[in-house]
Amino acid sequence: MAERPGKDGVVAILQDEEGRYLFIRRGWGLVRAPGVWCFPGGEVEPGETLTQAVEREVLEEVGLRVSAGEELHECISPNGEYLLHWFRVEKKDASAILQPDSKEVAEVAWLSPDRSLALEPMLPTLRTWLNKRS
C-alpha cells in the first residue's frame, strides 16, 4: 500500500438544483495543473480543519459561501503530494452568483456527470470518480 502523503487537500463537490456539478478550469498561471478541469479545492492550511479548508477554498476560487457536509471520497493526488478529502458542499445563499478569481480560475462550468466527461484535460482522479456516476 502507498504511504500516506504528508499534506492534506480538499475537494468541493457542489451540485446545482438540476444535479449538475460545478467544474473549474484551473488558472493558466498556476504552478500545479494549469488549465486542467477539476472541482474547486486546494491545500489545508496549518490550524485549519478539513471542513474549514473546503469552505475557504470555494470562497477564494469562485466567491461562494458554502457549508461543508459529508466526506464522500478520499484519494491520493495525481502527484502523490496530498491526501485529498472530497466533501459535498452546499451554497449558504441559494441566490449567490459565481465570482471566479481570475488568477485561480480560467473558466467555470455546470455540467452533468456524463457531459463533464468530455472536458479535457481533466484530473485523472476526478475522471475516475465521475465515471462511477455517469
Steps between C-alpha positions, in 0.01 A plus 500: 500500500621851420628714785264774617600838356621759749248766397122512495292656226128550454264470206153662488213311339235763428183423308230738380122449508520301176762258635787646296845527657708817518828461310785747481781520251809584701670830421772493236758661731471245781796275585297179537282378212445830313204488261373169636131444580413397855271576792591797723745416775850533630743455786401493866679782681664456844242514780205447265253215517415320177154656492638849560746445216241388247271792588792747468619356169155531339472860622849587370461328164140573399371751755230278652439452870430131556440259785699179498301181536594136484843380387418284196838387372871492578794444266862591444562791263644415156840643605498295823543813713154517664240280661186653351176512698191548280206675670147565384439873547187713476464870428401698810308746278309334217496826300877558523678546167838355407785751516806306381844623604674595173840362607378166636216428257508530121143370440203356685232259382194328646480154341334163555740209567457356149548836322799587720696199376565691176709763685870490412737498670351379829666377817506119475365447852195711413443314173506168689253632757265634229511177302342328799209749489417535131 
